């Protein structure tokens, strides 16, 4: 359990950030460390690699990617 000192520091920090015009945002993203994620990513990459439009898809990715 957080001490009242920790809570006060967090409250003060958040107040400063809000005063700067910022707001907190929480985003939930897939856990890329799991076997389930790796399997799904691998399966999806195979589907793309085997598609008829693979060359066009890769050309698009290359065109919009920093290199």
N, C-alpha and C positions, 0 to 999 in steps of 0.2 A: 504494500500500500504506500502511495506517495505521501511524503511528509507535507505539512502545510507550507514549509519553506519552498519545496519543489513546486507545489501548486502555485504559490505566489510568483515564483520566477517565470513559470509558463504563462500565467495570466498577464504579467508585465510584458513579457516578450510578445505575446499575441496582440496586446494593446498597441505596442510600438509598431508592429507590422501593419495593423489596421490603420494607424495614423499615417502611415506611408502610402495608403491607398491599396493595400494588398488584403487578400482574404485567403483563408485556408481551404484547400481542396483535397479530398481524399479520393484516390483512384485505385480500383482493384484491377489487377492484371493477371494473366495466366502465370502460374509458377513454372518457369522454363527449366527448372531443375528436376522436374518429375519425369519418370519413365513414360507416363501417359502422354505428356506434352511432346516428348521426343518422338514417340511412335506416331502421333498425329502429324507432326511436322514432316517426318520422313514420308509418311503415306501421301501427304499433300504434295510434297516436292516430286514424288514419283508420278503422280497424276499430271502435274504441270509438264514435267520432262517428257512425258509420253503423249502429250496432246498435239493435235495438228498445228496449233498456233504457237508452239513452243519458241520457234525462231523469232516471231513477231513479239511475243511476250518478253523474251530476253533482250531484244533490241530496245524495247521500251524501257525496261529496267536499267539497261546500260545508259540510255540517253538521259534519264532523270537522276542518276546516281552520281555522287561526287567521286572523282577518280584522281 
